[in-house]
Amino acid sequence: MNETLKRTISGAVYIALLLASILFSTESFIVLFGIFLIITIYEFSNLVKLNKIFSIAFGTLLYSAIVLVGHYNKQTTAYLNNLFKSDFDLITNIQELNMVLLAVTIVIAIKCILFLFYDSVQQISISSKYLYLLGYITLPFIFIVKISFGTSDYNPKIIIGLFVLIWTNDTFAYLVGKSIGKHKLFERVSPKKTIEGFLGGVVFAALAGFLISKFYIQPNPAFSNKSILIWTIIALIVSVFGTIGDLIESKFKRIAGVKDSGSIMPGHGGILDRLDSVIFVAPIIFLFYQILYYVS
């Protein structure tokens, strides 16, 4: 089987599995991304030489605890109120927890960006490895689940729209870069990325954001302009921070001396290779949603 065919089949299986889990139910979506998290932690632990068993156990327990409590917070609050005949403000506590987790993730994301641009780093300290495991890998998966709920209930259109933007940005950054790319974006980490490709990805992602808002999200006509603006901004966030996330993973792979994070997807590499953009983007999108919520 030639490389192109393998790449096409594995990519189609990945997209079908992703869409099916998102559309089938909240639980299937949470379970699939829990499985993705386990595989991603395994691949990341290989890259930076961390203890796999401890890392997977830590990430899985944290993901399960926060996502399940967050998902069932309304039911849990009602149950506790009935059980103890008192007012448990669990939802408020969870919102406060979200802000703490977001702050931790943003700080570690900044550390990741400094790591990307700091040329002399060829070895990563143990403490930094575990910080990256927490804020670069595990917490972003939690925020992927959280942003799928928007401001209230589970909405598969939000997460599908996010993935469409990432796929659009990646595809057109590659096509434009391959066609007319001449100026390297960040050659010492990713020699193939070009400035022209990056700009092409931004333009087509913004167009995709407009189309998603107009024809897929189906906004109330009274708020259509606001929705278009929101999804265009999300497209820009995806383009910029998705590219940074891709470069950060490339830096980890360059230090490890490998081409791919894994081999679970023939022709594509590992799950971390497929999700490197979305895991870096997800906390930023969640922050953007929080800003919108408080402003509105």
N, C-alpha and C positions, 0 to 999 in steps of 0.2 A: 504494500500500500504506500503510495507516494506521500510526501510531506503535506502537500496542499490538501489532499483528500482527508488525511488524518486530522489536520487542523480544522477543516470544515465540519467533520462529523463530531469531534469533541466539543467544538464551539457551539454547535446546534444542540447537543445534549445538555450542555451547561445552561444555555439560554432557556431551553424548554423546561428544565428542572427548576430554574429560578422563577420563571413566570408562573409555572404550575403551583409552586409552593406559596407564592405571594397571593395568587388569586383564589386558591382553594380555601384557606382559612388563616386566621391569625396564628393559630397554634402551629400549623405546618410551616409558616413563615419563620416563626421563632425557632422551631426545631431545626430547620435547614440551616439557618445562620448560626445556630449553636454548633452544628456539625462543621460548617465552614470555619468557625472559630477554632475548633479543636485541630483541624488540619493546618490552619494558618499558624497556630502556636507551634505545632510540630515543625513546620517548615522554618519558621523564624528561629526556633531553638537550634535547628541544624545550622542556620546561617551564623549565629553569634555564639554557638557552643554553650547553650544553657541546658540544665537538667530537664529532660523532656517530661518525665512523669510529674515532677513538682509543678512545672510551668503549666501543663495541661490541666492538672487538678486545680491549681489556683485560678486560672482563667475560666474554667468551666463553672466552678462554684460561684465566682463573682458574677459572671454573666447570668447564671440561673437565678441566684438570689435577687439581684436587682431587677432583672426583666420580669420575673414572675410576680414579685411584689408590686412592681409598677403596673403591670398588666391587670392585676386583680385588686388594685387599690380600693376601688369603690365597693366591691363586694366585701373586702377585708374590713374596711371601715364600718360598714353596716353591721357586719357580724360582731365586731368588737363592741360597738355601741350597744347592741342588743345583749351581748353576753355580760358586759360589766355595767350596763345601765348608766353609762357616762359618755361624754363627748370626746371621742378620739379623733383628733384632727390629722389623720394619717396622710391625707392627700397633701396638706400643707407641708408636712414633714418630708414627703417624697419630692415635692417641688424644691424644697431647700436642699435635699440630697442631690437632686439633679444639678443644681447650681454649683455645689461643691465639686461634684464629679466633672462638670464642664470646666471649672477653673483649673483643676488638676490636669485635665486633658489638654487645655490650651497652653498651659505652662510647658508641658512635655512636648507639645507640637512645636513650640518656639525653640526648645532644646534640639529637636530634630532638625529644624531649619538651620540652626547654628552648626550642628553636626554636618549638615550637607555642605555648607560653605567653608568649613574649617579644614583646609587642605591637609594639614599635618597629622590629622587623626587617622591612624592605621590600625590601632587597637582600641577596643572599647572596654572600659572598666566593668567589673561585675555589677556594681551599683547602677551604672547607666543601663546595662542590659536589662535589669529588672524594671527600671523606670520605663524603658521602651516597651517592655512586655505589658506593663500596666497601661500606659497612656498612648502608645502608638498602635498597639494591637487590640487589647481586651476592651478598654472603655469605648473606642470607636464602634465596635460591634454593638455595644449597648445603645449607642446613639443612633445607629442605623435602625434599630427596632423602634426607638422613641420617636424619631422623625416620621415614621410611617403612621403615627397616630395624629399628626398635625396638632391641633389645639383641643381635640376631643377624642373621637372614636377612630378605630383602625380604618385607614383609607389606602387601599393598595395602589391607587392612582399616583399618590405622592412618591412612593418608593420606585414604582415603575418609571415614572417621569424622570426621577433622579438617575436611574440606570440608563435610560435612553439618552439623556444629556451626556453622560460619561462616555457611552459607546459612540455617540456622534462626535464628540470632541476628539477621542482617540483615533477614530477612523479617518476623519478629515485632516487631523494633524499629520497623520501618516501619509495620506494621499497627496496633500498639498506639499508637504516636505519632500516627498519623493519626486514630485513633478518639478517644483521650482525652488526648492530649498537650497540656499547657498551659504547662509550665515549660521554658524553653529550656535545653539542655544546655551549648552553647558557641556562642552566637549570632553572635559576631563572626567565626567561622570557618565554621560550618555552621548557618545559620539554621533549617533544618528539623528538626534533631535535638532531641529533648526528653528530659527526665529520665524521664518516664513510659515513653517508647519504649525507652530504654536499659534500664530495669528489666524491662520486658516481654521484651526480648531475652535478658536474663540468666536469667529464670525458664524460658522455653521452651528455651533452650540447655541448661540444667541437666537439664530433663526429657528432652531429646534424648540427652544424655550417659548418663543412666540407661538409656534404651531401647537405645542402641547397645551398651552394656556387657552388658545382659541378653540381648538377642536377636540381635545381629550379631557381636560379638566372640566369643560363646559361650565364656565362661571355664570353667575347671575348677570344679565346684561347691564344692570346698574353698576356692577363692579368690574366689568370686563377690562377696562383700562388699568385698574389697579392690579388685577390678576396678571395681565400681560407684563406689567412692570416688575412684579414680584418674580415671575418665572424667568424674565430676562436677567434680573440680578442673580438669581440662582444659577443660571447658565454661566455667567461671568465668574461666579465663585467656583463652580465646578471646573471651568477651564484653567483658572489660575492655580487653585489649591490642588486640583487633581493632578496637574503637571508637576507641582512640587512634591506631592505624595509619590508619584512615579519615580522622580529623581532620587528621593530619599531611599526608596527600596533599591534602586540601582546602586546607590552608595554602599548599602549593606552588602549587596551581592559582589560589588567590586572588591571590598575589603575581604570577603570570604573567598574570592577567586572563583566564583561560579557564574554561569550564564543565566540559570533559572533558579527559583526558590524551591522547586520540586518537579516532579514528572507525572503527577496524577492526571494532567490534561495533555495528551499527546499533541505536540505541535504548539502548545501554548505555555507549557511549564507547570507551575503550581497554582494553588488557589490564591496565595499571596500575590503572585504575578497578575492575577485577574482582578483582585480587589484592592490593590495598593492605592489606587486613586480614590475609591469610595470611602475607605476607612480614614483617609486623611481629610476628606471633604465633609463627612457626616457630622462631626462636632461643630464645624463652622456653619453648616446649614441649620443645625439645632439652635445655635446661638442666634442666627438670623431670624428664625421663627420666634424665639423668645423676645427679641427686640420688636418684631412686628406685633406680637401679642400685647406687649406692654404699651406700645405706642397707640395701638388701636383701642 
